[in-house]
Amino acid sequence: MHNREDIQNIVIKYGKPESIAWLKDKIEKMAGNKSSKDLFMTYSLLNVKFSASKPISFDDLDNDSSRYFNAHKANILQVARIYLLSEVLSEDIEFYTPKVANIIQVADTGELETFLKYLVLLPNPEAYKQTAVEALRTNIAIIFDAISLNNPYPAKYFNDQQWNQMYLKAAFMERDLSQIESVDERANEDLTRIISDYAHERWAASRKIDPMFWRPVSKFLNEELLNDMNTLLESEDVIENKSGALCCYYSENDKAIALLNNKPELKHKVADGQINWKTIKQ
């Protein structure tokens, strides 16, 4: 997804000419004379040169980077930050990778949010996996959301344990699970056990569970999970009925299909596309 030219074009289009000239000059100097001090100083001054309140319209910019920035409603300060990091890393990835990691270790909340949200646009984003995994430990919603929601990074780079930790924490923090990317592709057997255990705890405490939470279990329906599916299908909550129906329908499991056959109307709606994971809460 990384494309320096695309990111530069956004900065040129929406930044002030004098700010762009200043930033380009700094980048050129850092390319010729590698300096962690200059990088830290330049990065810290970006919020003086570029405004976080400056709206950007990406309507006439059609490339991967622009679409990604647009989907996250990026402002010009965020784009400038990613542009600076992208440029210095492209000049000397070996020298600047640990320097960028240092910047992020001392970043304020806004800077860390930007870094995590747009990390996938940087060259060699996998080098910062530790930072991304650390972000899962936070209880600050905007930081957790930056890495976990509408972000392809976890699906690309997290191992199963890290992915599962993120998914469970998102449910625990009551984040919007529909915004986690590649849930079906990253489903795994350990996660389904975690989901079932967590659901039983919630049920025991008479607490609700986000119906989206069940999505990864379809391909791993053992006896215990089949009992969970039956609980969902027989629930008085129509949204739980839908989640059970979707899991059973896509499971390719004869016992699960047999359970769903007892709910012909639900099965028909799933088969017809009236019920799917995108519309489940409607």
C-alpha positions as CSV (number, residue, x, y, z in Angstrom):
1,M,0.0,0.0,0.0
2,H,3.0,2.3,0.6
3,N,3.4,4.9,-2.2
4,R,5.6,8.0,-1.3
5,E,4.5,9.9,-4.4
6,D,0.8,9.6,-3.6
7,I,1.3,10.8,0.0
8,Q,3.5,13.7,-1.2
9,N,0.8,14.8,-3.7
10,I,-1.7,15.1,-0.9
11,V,0.7,17.2,1.2
12,I,1.4,19.5,-1.8
13,K,-2.3,19.8,-2.6
14,Y,-3.5,20.7,0.9
15,G,-0.5,22.1,2.8
16,K,0.6,25.8,2.8
17,P,3.4,26.4,0.2
18,E,5.8,27.8,2.9
19,S,5.1,24.7,5.1
20,I,5.7,22.3,2.3
21,A,9.0,24.1,1.4
22,W,10.1,23.9,5.0
23,L,9.3,20.2,5.3
24,K,10.9,19.3,2.0
25,D,14.1,21.2,3.0
26,K,14.2,19.3,6.3
27,I,13.7,15.9,4.6
28,E,16.5,16.7,2.1
29,K,18.9,17.6,4.9
30,M,18.0,14.4,6.8
31,A,18.7,12.4,3.6
32,G,22.1,13.9,3.2
33,N,23.1,14.2,6.9
34,K,21.4,11.5,8.9
35,S,20.3,12.8,12.2
36,S,17.9,11.5,14.9
37,K,17.9,15.0,16.5
38,D,16.7,16.6,13.3
39,L,14.0,14.0,12.9
40,F,12.7,14.5,16.4
41,M,12.7,18.3,16.0
42,T,11.0,18.3,12.6
43,Y,8.4,15.8,13.8
44,S,7.6,17.9,16.9
45,L,7.2,21.1,14.8
46,L,4.7,19.6,12.3
47,N,1.7,20.6,14.4
48,V,2.9,24.3,14.1
49,K,3.3,24.0,10.3
50,F,0.2,21.9,9.5
51,S,-3.3,22.3,10.9
52,A,-5.2,19.3,12.4
53,S,-8.4,21.3,11.7
54,K,-7.7,21.6,8.0
55,P,-10.3,19.4,6.2
56,I,-9.3,17.4,3.2
57,S,-11.4,16.3,0.2
58,F,-9.9,13.3,-1.5
59,D,-12.6,13.3,-4.3
60,D,-10.2,13.9,-7.2
61,L,-7.3,11.8,-5.8
62,D,-7.8,8.1,-6.7
63,N,-5.1,5.8,-5.3
64,D,-4.6,3.4,-2.5
65,S,-3.1,5.9,-0.1
66,S,-5.8,8.6,-0.7
67,R,-8.6,6.1,-0.4
68,Y,-7.1,4.9,2.9
69,F,-6.7,8.5,4.3
70,N,-10.2,9.3,3.1
71,A,-11.8,6.3,4.8
72,H,-10.2,7.5,8.1
73,K,-11.1,11.2,7.6
74,A,-7.4,12.2,7.8
75,N,-6.4,15.8,8.3
76,I,-3.4,17.5,6.8
77,L,-1.3,17.2,10.0
78,Q,-1.8,13.5,10.0
79,V,-0.8,13.2,6.4
80,A,2.2,15.4,6.9
81,R,3.4,13.2,9.8
82,I,3.1,10.0,7.7
83,Y,4.8,11.8,4.8
84,L,7.8,12.8,6.9
85,L,8.2,9.3,8.4
86,S,7.7,7.7,5.0
87,E,10.3,9.9,3.3
88,V,13.1,9.4,5.9
89,L,12.5,5.7,6.1
90,S,12.6,5.4,2.3
91,E,16.0,7.3,2.3
92,D,17.6,5.0,4.9
93,I,15.3,2.4,6.4
94,E,18.1,0.8,8.5
95,F,19.1,4.1,10.2
96,Y,15.7,5.6,10.6
97,T,13.6,2.6,11.7
98,P,14.8,2.6,15.3
99,K,14.6,6.4,15.3
100,V,10.9,6.3,14.3
101,A,10.3,3.7,16.9
102,N,11.8,6.1,19.5
103,I,9.5,8.9,18.4
104,I,6.5,6.7,18.9
105,Q,7.5,5.6,22.3
106,V,7.4,9.2,23.6
107,A,4.4,10.2,21.4
108,D,1.4,11.9,22.8
109,T,-2.1,10.4,22.3
110,G,-2.8,12.2,19.0
111,E,0.6,11.3,17.5
112,L,0.3,7.7,18.6
113,E,-3.2,7.5,17.2
114,T,-2.0,8.8,13.8
115,F,1.0,6.4,13.7
116,L,-1.2,3.3,14.5
117,K,-4.0,4.2,12.2
118,Y,-1.7,4.9,9.2
119,L,1.1,2.5,10.0
120,V,0.3,0.3,7.1
121,L,1.2,3.1,4.7
122,L,4.8,3.2,5.9
123,P,7.7,1.3,4.3
124,N,8.3,-2.0,6.2
125,P,5.4,-1.6,8.6
126,E,6.1,-5.0,10.2
127,A,9.1,-3.4,11.9
128,Y,6.7,-1.7,14.3
129,K,4.7,-4.7,15.3
130,Q,5.7,-4.5,18.9
131,T,4.3,-0.9,19.1
132,A,1.1,-2.2,17.5
133,V,0.8,-5.1,20.0
134,E,1.6,-2.8,22.9
135,A,-1.4,-0.7,21.8
136,L,-3.7,-3.6,22.6
137,R,-3.0,-3.2,26.3
138,T,-4.4,0.3,26.5
139,N,-7.8,1.2,27.9
140,I,-7.7,4.5,25.9
141,A,-10.4,3.8,23.3
142,I,-9.0,6.1,20.5
143,I,-5.6,4.3,20.7
144,F,-7.1,0.8,20.8
145,D,-9.5,1.7,17.9
146,A,-6.6,3.1,15.8
147,I,-4.9,-0.2,15.6
148,S,-7.9,-2.6,15.8
149,L,-10.7,-0.9,13.8
150,N,-10.8,-0.4,10.0
151,N,-7.1,-1.2,9.9
152,P,-5.6,-4.0,7.7
153,Y,-2.4,-4.1,9.8
154,P,-3.5,-6.7,12.5
155,A,-4.8,-9.2,9.9
156,K,-1.5,-8.9,7.9
157,Y,1.0,-9.0,10.7
158,F,-0.4,-10.3,14.0
159,N,0.0,-13.9,15.0
160,D,-3.0,-15.9,16.2
161,Q,-2.4,-15.1,19.9
162,Q,-2.1,-11.4,19.2
163,W,-5.1,-11.4,16.9
164,N,-7.2,-13.3,19.5
165,Q,-6.1,-10.9,22.2
166,M,-7.2,-8.0,20.1
167,Y,-10.6,-9.5,19.2
168,L,-11.4,-10.4,22.8
169,K,-10.3,-7.0,24.1
170,A,-12.5,-5.3,21.4
171,A,-15.5,-7.2,22.7
172,F,-14.6,-6.5,26.3
173,M,-14.3,-2.8,25.6
174,E,-17.5,-2.9,23.7
175,R,-16.0,-1.6,20.4
176,D,-17.8,-2.0,17.1
177,L,-16.7,-5.5,16.0
178,S,-18.1,-5.0,12.5
179,Q,-15.2,-2.6,11.9
180,I,-12.5,-5.3,12.5
181,E,-11.1,-6.4,9.2
182,S,-10.6,-9.9,7.8
183,V,-12.4,-11.6,10.7
184,D,-13.3,-14.7,8.6
185,E,-9.8,-15.1,7.3
186,R,-8.2,-14.8,10.8
187,A,-10.7,-17.2,12.5
188,N,-8.9,-19.9,14.4
189,E,-9.7,-22.8,16.8
190,D,-8.2,-21.1,19.9
191,L,-10.3,-18.0,19.3
192,T,-13.6,-20.0,19.1
193,R,-12.8,-21.6,22.5
194,I,-12.1,-18.1,23.9
195,I,-15.4,-16.8,22.4
196,S,-17.4,-19.7,24.0
197,D,-15.8,-19.2,27.4
198,Y,-16.4,-15.5,27.4
199,A,-20.0,-16.0,26.3
200,H,-20.7,-18.4,29.1
201,E,-19.3,-15.9,31.6
202,R,-21.5,-13.2,30.2
203,W,-24.6,-15.4,30.2
204,A,-23.9,-16.5,33.8
205,A,-23.9,-12.8,34.7
206,S,-27.1,-12.2,32.7
207,R,-25.2,-9.8,30.4
208,K,-25.6,-9.3,26.7
209,I,-23.0,-10.3,24.0
210,D,-22.5,-8.4,20.8
211,P,-23.9,-10.8,18.2
212,M,-21.0,-10.0,15.9
213,F,-18.7,-11.6,18.4
214,W,-19.8,-15.1,17.2
215,R,-18.7,-14.6,13.6
216,P,-15.3,-16.4,13.8
217,V,-16.8,-19.7,15.1
218,S,-18.5,-21.0,12.0
219,K,-15.8,-23.4,10.8
220,F,-15.0,-24.8,14.2
221,L,-18.3,-26.0,15.6
222,N,-17.5,-28.7,18.2
223,E,-20.1,-30.2,20.6
224,E,-19.9,-27.3,23.0
225,L,-20.2,-24.7,20.3
226,L,-23.1,-26.5,18.8
227,N,-24.8,-26.2,22.2
228,D,-24.0,-22.4,22.1
229,M,-25.6,-22.3,18.6
230,N,-28.7,-23.9,20.0
231,T,-28.8,-21.3,22.8
232,L,-28.6,-18.5,20.2
233,L,-31.2,-20.0,17.9
234,E,-33.6,-20.5,20.9
235,S,-33.0,-17.1,22.4
236,E,-35.7,-14.6,22.8
237,D,-33.4,-12.0,21.3
238,V,-34.0,-12.0,17.5
239,I,-30.5,-10.7,16.8
240,E,-29.0,-13.6,18.7
241,N,-31.2,-15.9,16.5
242,K,-29.6,-14.2,13.5
243,S,-26.1,-14.7,14.6
244,G,-26.7,-18.4,15.4
245,A,-28.3,-18.8,12.0
246,L,-25.4,-17.2,10.2
247,C,-22.8,-19.3,12.1
248,C,-24.7,-22.6,11.4
249,Y,-25.4,-21.7,7.7
250,Y,-21.7,-21.1,6.9
251,S,-20.3,-23.9,9.0
252,E,-20.5,-26.8,6.5
253,N,-21.3,-28.8,9.6
254,D,-24.1,-31.4,9.3
255,K,-25.2,-31.1,12.9
256,A,-25.3,-27.3,12.7
257,I,-27.3,-27.4,9.5
258,A,-29.7,-29.8,11.2
259,L,-30.2,-27.2,14.0
260,L,-30.8,-24.5,11.5
261,N,-33.3,-26.7,9.6
262,N,-35.5,-26.4,12.7
263,K,-35.8,-22.6,12.0
264,P,-36.8,-22.7,8.3
265,E,-37.8,-19.0,8.1
266,L,-34.4,-17.9,9.5
267,K,-32.6,-20.3,7.2
268,H,-34.5,-18.9,4.2
269,K,-33.6,-15.3,5.1
270,V,-29.9,-16.2,5.4
271,A,-29.9,-18.1,2.1
272,D,-31.7,-15.2,0.5
273,G,-29.2,-12.7,1.7
274,Q,-31.7,-10.8,3.9
275,I,-29.7,-11.7,7.0
276,N,-25.9,-11.2,6.8
277,W,-23.2,-10.0,9.1
278,K,-23.5,-6.4,7.8
279,T,-27.2,-6.2,8.4
280,I,-27.5,-8.4,11.5
281,K,-28.3,-5.5,13.9
282,Q,-30.9,-3.9,11.7
